[in-house]
Amino acid sequence: MKVYRDADGCEYIIYEYNSILSIWHVTDKLSGETLVGDRQQVDQFIADKGLTEVVS
């Protein structure tokens, strides 16, 4: 599980839900909305939103 943040400070939790089927979840920490997709869709989402990984 990794946490990403956009320019406005909104955070998203991104993790691989099912490695066999390559299903990934992106959850908006503020609204709780979840986007489900494959790795390519998730990578595109990260690029489109300009997200950066939060290192703890």
MOZILIN-V411359 format. One record per residue. PSI is psi as a letter, one per 20 degrees, with the letter a starting at -180 (* if undefined). OMEGA is omega in whole degrees, -180 to 180 (999 if undefined). NEAR is the number of other C-alpha atoms within 8 Angstrom. Layout:
PSI;OMEGA;NEAR / PSI;OMEGA;NEAR
This chain:
p;178;6 / q;177;8 / p;178;11 / q;-179;12 / q;176;13 / a;-176;11 / h;-180;7 / i;180;5 / j;177;6 / p;-178;10 / q;180;11 / p;176;11 / p;-177;13 / p;178;12 / q;178;9 / o;-176;10 / h;-179;8 / o;-175;8 / h;-179;7 / g;-179;5 / i;-178;5 / l;177;10 / p;-179;13 / q;176;14 / p;172;13 / o;-178;12 / p;175;11 / o;-176;12 / h;-177;10 / g;-175;6 / h;-177;5 / j;179;7 / q;-179;7 / p;174;8 / p;179;7 / p;180;8 / a;177;10 / r;-174;9 / h;-180;9 / g;179;7 / h;180;8 / g;177;11 / h;179;8 / g;178;8 / g;179;8 / g;-180;10 / g;-178;8 / g;-178;7 / i;-178;7 / k;-176;8 / q;174;11 / q;-178;8 / p;177;8 / p;178;8 / p;-177;4 / *;999;2
